Amino acid sequence: MIQRQVTRQINVGGIGIGGDSPITVQTMTNSNTEDIDATLRQIQDSANAGCDLIRVSCPTKVATQALHDIAKRSPVPIIADIHFHYKRAIEALDAMAACARINPSNISPSDIAEIVNAARYNGAAIRIGINSGSLEESVLKKYGEPTAEAIVESAVSHCHRLEDLGFTNFKVSVKSSDVRTMIAAYRRLSEEIDYPLHLGVTEAGPVVSGTIKSAIGIGALLADGIGDTIRVSLSGSIVDEVNTGRQILKSLGLLANCVNVVSCPTCARSSIDVIRIASALEEHCSTIQKAVKISVLGCVVNGIGEAKNADIGVFGFTKGIAKVYVRGEEHTTVANDHVAETVLDILRKSSDLQ
């Protein structure tokens, strides 16, 4: 088991972040916020995929007006994404946003105080979002470039600013598009503050490369026990972001009540269609809330051992035929075309597989 770093717990729309709360998965809509229906469709799709919190950009007054209806109808808490215009943050918080994400580097100190007052009045949270691409000039001048040290110095100074205003219901992110800088920054920051940390590799890129960068950066920190909420930033579907985030947590044993499908890459020894079976199970089990391990292997080389160590295990026995094990014991023999439905039927009917 990973020993998580102890952070203080904050409240974001009724969801605990930090402390002993489960690590949450976030994403961000990419629709025009002024289009209420389109934005709500993205939010619902993300929630169906397992998203816990969702961020919505609020660049205009019309967008924050729309946010009131969006927040009221959203199945998950809404985080307002704010840059430059502090009044948008106040409007969003007044419009039922559970949290305002601000980059204090591009908002004046007096305006930040106004945002804090609005968050306090509305019982909302704040995320201090420090990004390597938008550090304040004084910090960049001191370090010459957006190093991990520079990013952390900026973050800590803004934490102190909110504390001086008597506000502590906030979380912090120190993102960089460079994975090594991102990891170094979060590790350093985790030694200096006890506020919840929002993890992410910013601007990670297209789906394949961005997924790999995010898995390395977020995964390395989570494995160290660092991080309380995560967002995978991909140039692609926001549902892909949610699925990737959940897979990162699942891979580290940090996602409770989920089905974990283990499958081999296949080779010439495979006697069943592992790729099709594993893909079908992954898809159909994505919303099943049971802590179950399913193994699907193509042959007997590792198949028997994996099957005995899984809750439900499948391996190719002879051409087109698979053996199915349940809780380490042989259960049945089934034809290739019926493997997935057989496993799903066992999973649904077995009350002891929790």
N, C-alpha and C positions, 0 to 999 in steps of 0.2 A: 504493500500500500504506500502511496505517495503521502508524505507528511507535509501538509500545506502550511505555508507561512501564516501565522496568525495576524490578521488585520482587523481593524474595527469594522463593525457592520453599519451600513447605511441603508436607507429605505428609498427605493425608486418605484413609485406607484404601487406600493404594497409588496414589492419583491425585495427580499434582502440581498444585498451585495456585500460580500466580505464576511468576516467572522466564520461561522460554521455553515453558512448558506451554500447550497450547491453552486458550482460555477455555471454562469448563464451564457447563452449564445445570443449575439446581437447581429443585426444587419441594418442596411439603410436603403430606403426607397430611392429609385432613380427616376420616378415619374415627376411630372410637373405638379407640385404640391397644390397649386390652384385648381387642378383637376381632381376633385374630391373622390369621385368614383374610381378613377384609375389608381389613385394612391391607396384607397381602401382595398382594392383587389390585390395589389402587391402585398399589403399588410396581411390580408387573410391567407394568401398563398404561403407567406413566410411563417405565419403562425401554424398552419397545417403541417409545415415541414419541421416544426419544433422550435421555432424562434421564441425567445423569452421576452425580448425588448426590441423595439425598432426605432431607428432614428429617421427623422424627416427634416429635409432642408427647408429653412424659412428665410429666403433672401428678400422677400417683399412683404409689405403690409397686407396685401391680398392673400398671400400665403399663410400668414399668421391668422387671418380671419377664417380661412378654410380649415386651419388646424383645430379650431374649436369643434367643428363638426366631426373631423377625423378622429380626434382624441376621444370624443364621446362615443363613437361607434367602433373604435378599435378593440380587438380582443386581447391586445397586449399593451402595456404601458408605452407611451410615446416620448421620445427624447427629441427635443428641438435642436437642430444643428444651426449654430449662429456664428457668423463671421462679420466683423467690422461694425455692424449697426446694433448697438446695445438695445435700442428701442424694440427691435424684433424679438429679443430675448424676453423682455418684459411682457410684450404682447403675447408671446407663446406661453409663458408661464401663467398668465392670466387666462389663457385659453385651454387650460387643463393639461398642459405638457407636464409629465412627471419629472422631467429633468431638462436642463439646458446644457448643451455642450458648447463651451466657449474656448477660444484660444486667447488667453489674456494678453498675448503679445500684440494682438491687433485691436485691442480695446483699451481705452484710457482708464487709469485707476479710479477716477471719480465715477465713470460709467459702470465699472465693475461693481462698485458699491451699490448702485441702483439695481443691478441685476440680483445681487445678493439679497437686497431688501425684498424684491419681488419673489425670489425663491423661498425666503423665510415666510413671507405672508401667505404663500400658496402651499406651504408644506412640501415643496419640491426639492430636488437634488440638483447638483451642478457637477459636470465633468470638466476638469481642467485638462484640456486637450493640447498638449505640446507636440509640435510637428517639426521635424528637421528642416522642412522646406519653408517655415515661416517663423524662425526665431527672431527675437528683437535685435535691433542693430547693435546695442551695447554688448550683448553676449557674443554675437558673431565677431565683433571687433576684438574682443578679449581672446577668443579661441582661434580665430581665423577661419574656421569652418564649423559645420554642425556636428561636432564630435559628441560622443556619449556624455562626456563631462559637461559640455555646453548645454545639452538638452536637459540634463538633470538639474543643473544650476538654475535654469529657467523655471523648471517645474517646482522645485523646492521654494524658490522665492515667491511664486504665486500661491503656493500652499500657505505660506506664512501670511500673505496678504489677506486671504480669506479667513484665516484664524484671527488676525488682528481685527477683522470685522465681526468676530464672534460667530462665525459660521463654520460648521464642521461636517455637514451632510454632503460631502463631495467625494468623488473618486478621481483618479488621475491616469492619464496615458502619456507615454513618451515615445511616440512612433517615429520610425524612419523607414525609408524604402530600402535601406541597406540592412540586411538581416543581422550581420555581426554587430553593427552599431545599435540596432534595436535591442538585441539580447544584452549587450553590455550596459545600455542605458537602464533597462528594467532591473537588472541585477544590482546596479549601483543604487538606484532609487529605492529598491526594496530594503536596503540597509539604512536608509535615512528617514523614511516615513512609515507610518503604519496605516495609512489610508488604503482603501481598496484600489487595486490596479486593474485597469482595462487594457488588455493585451491586443496587439495587432501590428502587422507589418503594413505600413501605409503604402498605397499605390502599388500593391504586390504584382499586378500585371494581369495578362490573360489567364483563362481558367487553369490550364495545365501548369505553366510556370508559376503563376500566383499561388496555386494550391501547394506546390512544393515549397516555395519560400515561406508561406504561412505555416505549413506543418513543421518546418525546421525551426522557425523563430518562436512561434507560440508553443510548439511542443517541447522545445528545449527548456523554456521557462516553466511550463506546467510540470515537467518532470522534476524540476528543482523545487516544486511547491510554491512557485510564484504565479500569481494571477487569480482574479476573482470573477472576471467576465471577459469574453473574447469577441472579436469581430474579424472575420476574414474578408479582406478587401480585394475583390476580383473585378476585372473588366468583363463582366458577364452577368448571368442571371443571379439575382439576389437569393433565389432559392438554392443555387449552387453554393453561395456563401454559407447559408445555414447548414446545408448538408455537410459541407467540408468542416465547418466548426464542430458539428456534432461528432463527425468521424474522428477528429483529433482528440476530443474528450474520450470517446469510446476506446480508442487505441491505447489510452493511458489508464483505462479503468476508472475514469472520472465522470462517466455518465451512467447514472443509476437507471435500473429498469429498462434495459434495452437489449435487443437481440444482436449478438456479435457473430457474424458469419465468417468462418475461417475456410479458405479454399486454396488449392494448389494452382500453380501456373499452367499445369497440364504438360504432358510430353507424349511420346509414342506409346508409352505403357498404358495410357488412359483408356479405360473401357466404357466410360460413361461421359456424357457431355457436361463436364464440370462448369464450363463458362456459362452455358445457358441456365443450368440449375442454380448455380450460385447467384447469378444476376437476378433470377426470378425470386429467390428467397430474400435477397437484399431488398428488393423493391417491396415485396409484400409484407416484410417484417419491420419496415421502417417506422410504422406507427404502433406496433405491438409493444406494450409496456410490461415486459418480462425480462428479468436478468437471466438470459439463456445463451449458451454457446452452442453454435451449430457448425460442424465441420463437414466439408464436402471435398473429398479427394478422389483422384482418378483411378488409383490402383491400390494394391495391398501393401506396397512398400512402406509407406507411413500411414496408410489409411486405417489399419486396425488400431494402431496406437493412438492416433488422433481421435478415432471414434470412441474409444474407451475413456478418453479424457474429456469428451464433450458431453453436453446434456443430450444432444441428438447428433449422431455421427453417421455419415454416409460415405461409402467408398466403392469404387468399381471392383466387382468380384470376377466376373467374366464378361465377354463382349455383350454390351447392352444391358447388363444386369448389375444391380447394386445391392449391397447389404446395408441395412439400417440398424443402428444400435441406439438404444435409449438408456440413459444413465449407466452406461458401461456394459450393458447386456445386449446380446443379439435380439432384435425385435422382429424383423421380417426381411424378406427378399423381394425386390420390386424391379420392374422394367424401367429402363432409362426415362421413357416419356412420362412416367408417373411418380418420379422421385420427389419433385418439388411439392406436388399436391399431397403426397403421403406425409412428408415432413410437416407441412402446414397443418394437416389434419391432426397429427400427433401433438403439435404445439398448442393447438386450440383446445384439445380435449384433455390434456394433462394438467390438472389443477396443481400438481406438485412441482411443475416447472415454473417457478416464479423468479 
